[in-house]
Amino acid sequence: MTESSALTDVINELVATERSYVKRLRILKHDYADPLRKFSRNKDTAILPPYEAKTLFGNVDNLLPVNEAFLADLEKMVAPNGAKTVGGIGDVALRHFRDLRGFEHYKGYYDKREEAQSIFLREIAKKSSGFGAFIEVRLFECRFVHFISLMVYSASNTRAQTCGTELVCGSF
């Protein structure tokens, strides 16, 4: 395998991983966070208090557009003449990590993860939990994309994004 083909393989894997991550973030936001937050605004439909519904999902509303923009540039980069359009992998990474600073939103998400995990574990452990029932219904509607896997994947990717930012841009 040549260095060029090895780099191409790594870049293709990065694009595929980012596609998968964006898909999961969309599910987390649209199928879990948005409905749960909407329910929490009305005392008759609230499954969780508004603060807990917001904390549980951190700033996923900020993370999704950051990752969608990063994915869009990655996809442009791997398209024919992509290097002329958006540059190479280094150019794309520097633009998003250093110049746009969008990945700094992950710090806020990461900072709230322990509180979010605590809320989740407390609510899911309750017998006859409205939250537990909500998760079960969503699980079925989302074709068994489990809430826990979405949250764990987001939390693990949060640390990876933070590390990537530090590698590209230096320590904060």
Protein Blocks (a to p, Z undefined) as FASTA:
>chain_A
ZZklmmmmmmmmmmmmmmmmmmmmmmmmmmmmmmmmmmmmpmklombdfklmmmmnmpml
mmmmmmmmmmmmmmmmmpghklmmnopfklmmmmmmmmnommmmmmmmmmmmmmmmmmmm
mmmmpghifklmmmmmmmmmnoopafklmmmmmmmmmmmmmmmmmmmnopZZ
